[in-house]
Amino acid sequence: MIRTLQDPEASPLSRLRAPALILLAAAAGFLLSACALSRSAASPQDTGPADPAAEQPPPGVFHRIEPGQTLYTISKTYGVALETITAANQLADPHRIEAGETLFIPDARMVLDVEATAFRGSIPSGLFQKPVQARLNSPYGPRWGRMHHGVDLGAAAGAPVRAARAGTVSYVGSGYRGYGKLVILDHGDGYQTLYAHNSRLLARKGKKVAAGQVIARVGATGNATAPHLHFEIRRHGRPVDPALYLTF
């Protein structure tokens, strides 16, 4: 008997068993899915849902600067690098921050109480006078990856170094690494002043000096490449920014 194409028994599919038909259908479904995915990827309008993490603000807190606080003490309290805070706040001069301003502290989890390096109230005026009449070469704050605890005043070699305030000479010598020939005055109320890199030391340990009295001569001893005076103010043993008390 001759079978026609309309005869089901003549169809090639009729010769396939059930498992083979199932595999063929699965293959056809896979190809359709692949085509759909290809069209979807090629469509510029279909961008998919936005990444929720990309919309989240960076972790950190906002710290309000109080009188007497410096970027150095803020950095130490929060444990965040000075360079990180400077970059996050786009500070043009990290040595100059003002009370009342707000700083963003990256990666901090809570606002912390930062100890002021000077009085928490108003800073007393006229407490100190300039130890040498000279230009400011380097301010207080981070420098070359380290903390610079004083100011550098670029005076000529041999220029007189004067006591910034009346006090008692507590140290004269070269025993402090990097400071060269050094004079330290104790002012009796928690304050000390340091005068470093001198060429000559004129003060004597244990002697009282008056404000403005010549105690040394400018030099370049210790870690210094040119004549200048390195001047520090310390309160209760901790360095404070001399610019809080003097205008340079």
C-alpha positions in Angstrom: 0.0 0.0 0.0 1.3 3.5 -0.9 1.3 6.0 2.0 0.8 9.8 1.4 2.3 12.7 3.3 -1.0 13.1 5.0 -0.8 9.7 6.5 0.4 9.9 10.1 2.3 6.8 9.8 4.3 8.3 6.9 5.5 11.2 9.0 9.2 11.0 10.1 8.2 12.2 13.5 6.0 9.2 13.8 9.1 7.0 13.8 10.6 8.8 16.9 10.0 7.3 20.3 8.7 9.4 23.2 12.1 10.1 24.8 13.5 11.4 21.5 10.5 13.8 21.1 11.1 15.2 24.6 14.8 15.9 23.9 13.9 17.6 20.6 11.3 19.8 22.3 13.8 20.8 25.0 16.4 21.7 22.4 13.9 23.9 20.5 13.0 25.7 23.8 16.6 26.4 24.6 17.2 27.9 21.1 14.1 30.2 21.6 15.4 31.3 25.0 18.8 32.1 23.6 17.4 34.2 20.9 15.3 36.1 23.4 18.3 36.8 25.6 20.3 37.9 22.6 17.6 40.4 21.6 17.4 41.6 25.1 21.1 42.3 25.4 21.1 44.0 22.1 18.4 46.4 23.1 19.8 49.7 24.4 16.5 50.6 26.2 16.6 47.6 28.5 19.2 48.5 31.1 17.8 46.4 34.0 17.3 47.6 37.6 19.8 50.1 39.1 22.3 48.8 41.6 21.0 49.8 45.0 24.6 49.9 46.4 25.6 52.6 43.9 22.9 54.9 45.3 24.1 54.6 49.0 26.1 57.5 50.4 29.7 56.7 51.5 30.0 55.6 55.2 31.1 58.3 57.6 30.0 61.1 60.0 30.0 64.9 60.0 32.1 66.5 62.8 31.5 70.1 63.9 34.9 71.8 64.7 35.1 73.3 68.1 37.5 76.0 69.3 41.0 74.7 69.8 40.6 71.5 67.8 43.1 70.8 65.0 43.0 68.5 62.0 45.7 66.5 63.7 43.7 65.8 66.9 40.5 65.1 64.9 42.5 62.6 62.8 44.0 60.9 65.8 40.6 60.7 67.7 38.8 59.1 64.8 41.7 57.0 63.6 41.4 58.3 60.0 44.4 59.5 58.1 45.0 63.2 57.7 45.3 62.8 54.0 41.9 60.9 53.8 40.1 63.7 55.7 41.8 66.4 53.6 40.8 64.7 50.3 37.2 64.0 51.4 36.6 67.6 52.3 38.7 69.1 49.5 40.7 71.3 51.9 42.9 73.8 50.2 44.9 74.3 53.3 44.6 71.5 56.0 46.5 73.7 58.5 43.7 76.3 58.5 40.3 75.0 59.8 37.8 77.2 61.6 35.6 76.6 64.6 32.0 76.1 63.5 32.9 74.5 60.2 31.8 70.9 59.5 34.1 68.1 58.4 33.1 64.8 56.8 35.0 61.9 58.5 35.1 58.9 56.1 34.5 55.4 57.6 33.7 56.8 61.1 30.6 55.2 62.7 29.8 57.8 65.3 30.6 61.4 66.2 33.4 61.5 68.8 34.4 64.1 71.4 37.7 65.6 70.2 39.9 67.2 72.9 40.8 70.8 72.2 44.5 71.5 72.1 44.0 74.9 73.8 41.3 76.3 76.1 37.8 75.2 75.2 36.6 78.7 75.6 38.2 81.8 74.1 42.0 81.6 73.6 43.7 84.2 75.7 45.3 87.0 73.6 48.7 88.4 74.4 49.9 85.3 76.2 52.9 84.9 73.9 55.0 87.1 71.7 57.0 86.2 68.5 60.3 84.6 69.4 61.9 86.0 66.3 60.9 88.5 63.6 60.9 86.4 60.5 58.7 85.0 57.8 56.7 81.7 58.2 58.4 78.9 56.3 56.3 76.0 57.5 53.1 76.0 59.6 51.9 73.5 62.2 50.4 70.3 60.9 51.1 67.3 58.6 54.2 67.6 56.5 56.0 65.0 54.3 53.9 62.2 55.7 54.6 63.1 59.4 53.3 65.6 61.9 55.1 68.9 62.2 54.5 70.0 65.9 55.6 73.6 65.6 56.2 76.4 63.1 59.4 77.1 61.2 60.5 80.8 61.0 63.0 81.6 58.4 65.4 84.1 60.1 69.0 84.8 59.2 71.8 82.9 60.8 72.8 84.5 64.1 69.5 86.5 64.5 68.4 86.8 68.2 65.9 84.3 69.5 63.8 85.8 72.3 61.7 84.2 75.0 58.1 84.2 73.8 57.0 84.6 77.5 58.5 84.9 80.9 59.5 81.6 82.5 62.2 79.3 83.8 64.7 77.5 81.6 64.0 73.8 82.0 66.4 72.5 79.3 69.4 73.6 77.3 71.3 71.2 75.1 71.4 68.9 72.0 69.9 65.7 73.5 66.6 65.8 71.6 67.0 63.9 68.3 66.6 66.2 65.2 66.1 69.4 67.2 69.8 70.4 67.2 70.7 73.0 69.9 67.5 73.4 71.9 66.1 75.6 74.6 62.9 74.8 76.5 61.1 77.3 78.8 58.6 76.3 81.4 56.0 79.0 82.0 54.5 77.6 85.2 50.8 77.2 84.2 51.0 74.1 82.0 52.6 75.8 79.1 56.1 75.2 77.7 57.9 76.8 74.7 60.6 75.1 72.6 63.2 76.9 70.5 65.2 74.5 68.2 68.0 74.4 65.5 70.0 77.3 67.2 73.6 78.0 66.4 74.3 79.3 70.0 72.6 78.7 73.3 72.7 81.7 75.6 70.2 80.6 78.3 71.2 78.6 81.4 69.2 75.8 82.9 67.3 76.8 86.0 67.5 80.5 85.4 64.4 82.7 85.1 64.0 84.8 81.9 61.8 87.7 81.0 59.6 87.9 78.0 61.6 89.2 75.1 65.0 88.2 76.6 67.5 86.8 74.1 68.0 83.1 74.9 69.8 81.8 71.7 70.9 82.6 68.2 69.3 81.3 65.0 71.1 78.5 63.3 70.7 75.3 61.3 71.7 72.5 63.7 69.9 69.2 63.9 67.5 68.3 61.0 67.7 71.6 59.2 68.9 72.5 55.7 69.0 76.3 56.2 69.0 78.7 59.1 65.6 79.0 60.8 63.9 78.7 64.2 61.6 75.8 64.9 59.2 77.1 67.6 56.7 75.0 69.6 54.1 75.7 72.2 53.0 72.8 74.4 50.2 72.7 76.9 50.3 70.0 79.6 52.9 68.2 77.5 50.9 68.2 74.3 51.8 70.3 71.2 49.4 73.0 70.2 49.3 75.1 67.1 51.2 78.3 67.8 48.9 80.1 65.2 46.1 79.8 67.8 48.0 82.3 69.9 50.2 84.3 67.4 49.8 85.8 64.0 52.6 84.9 61.6 
